[in-house]
């Protein structure tokens, strides 16, 4: 039996409220699937370059140390991309910017096959990184916008888990294609596959309702609302509102209307945990091998850590429907600090080290992936791309510092155990900041119910 349609008349349409009270339906799930596919691209690219690196040393006739600037250029590109394209999406339209980001990466991936040396490779990696940097803030904001309130946080976390899934899949694809077809083949695949995803997004992803409402397109908003909330009948001439007041440029608004303290705490939290994460990920195989574990087993333990990260993200997504998201982030980051302490005392036991590496992925990486999603809900809908983008951009400066710090300490002769104990410190600090942020947001007037009061249903 069809449910009766509730009519919304002229002057009474609050776009955000209607979506938040709707049910999860085919439109929401389609948007979730498309955004998840977009995030696969990000994870694939990050993993593929690490597999290609050993081949490039022979191809270009350089030492492995010469590839450091290649990795750094890509990371610098993603950092700047997160800062630029997140805010640009909130300013000029999320779908338009998202499609531009995917197209940029696809073209640069195909362009990489023309690289003949380190210099040209650095240029391609930097520009492709710019495109990749915008994917997380834009996809998280999209999913948060179109899902009902009680599903927003877990849906956003599922979207960001696409990064880890893409990284794992990228490793498997590269391991098969490089020996059979050469290193350029993975970049051809990495260019063609995103173009197919781009075509699907261009055709199937609806325009952001926040963007349409901002432009006063009540006719298109009415059509979108009727798809998202079939029980609601919207007057195409209804006056639109967004449950918030938009004034000024998006970046500036992160520091207005009482948001300054939460923004600073969020940025420092991201910086500290991402520093710890990249410190651990970059040096884990080296630390394990120096502790007496066979190199092949060290690499397998690092791969097993990625499996833990996917399971950690999905577990967190299940829990935040009933518990405060930032409290769960704090617990997860605290667990990450503990696992790094346990890794410091692992010794040469392969079974112990692999088990703890799995738990480190579960807590350290899985929680950060969840934090990438949850950070959107520290801000109102029209600021979510900007909020996530700048938190990631600031946080990824920690990704640059983490591996560098590890290298400096190793050069100074620090024991392996002390290296991991150092990495645990920032993770513990980030955990404390997550609890602080949770308390701040309980008293915030412009944060959605998805964070302020999780659904108990």
Buried (B, 14 or more C-beta within 10 A) or exposed (E): EEEEEEEBEEEEBBBBEBBBBBEBBEBBBBBBBBBBBBBBBBBBBBBBBBBBBEBBBEBBEBEEEBBBBBBBBBBBBBBBBBBBBBBBBBBEBBBBBBBBBBBBBBBBBBBBBEBEEBEEBBBBBBBBBBBBBBBBBBBBBBBBBBBBBBBBBBBBBBBBBBBBBBBBBBBEBBEEBBEEEBBBBBBBBBBEBBBEBBEBBEEEBBBBBBBBBBEEBBEBBBBBBBBBBBEBBBBEEBEBBBBBEBEEEBBEBBEEBEBEEBBBBBBBBBBBBBBBBBBBBBBBBBBBBBBEBEEEBBBBBBBBBBBBBBBBBBBBBEBBBEEBBBBBBBBBBBBBBBBBBBBBEBEEEBEBBBBBBBBBBBBBBBBBBBBBBBBBBBBBBBBBBBBBBBBBBBBBBBBBBBBBBBBEBBEEEBEBBEBBBBBBBBBBBBBBBBBBBBEBBEEBEBBBEBBBEBBEE
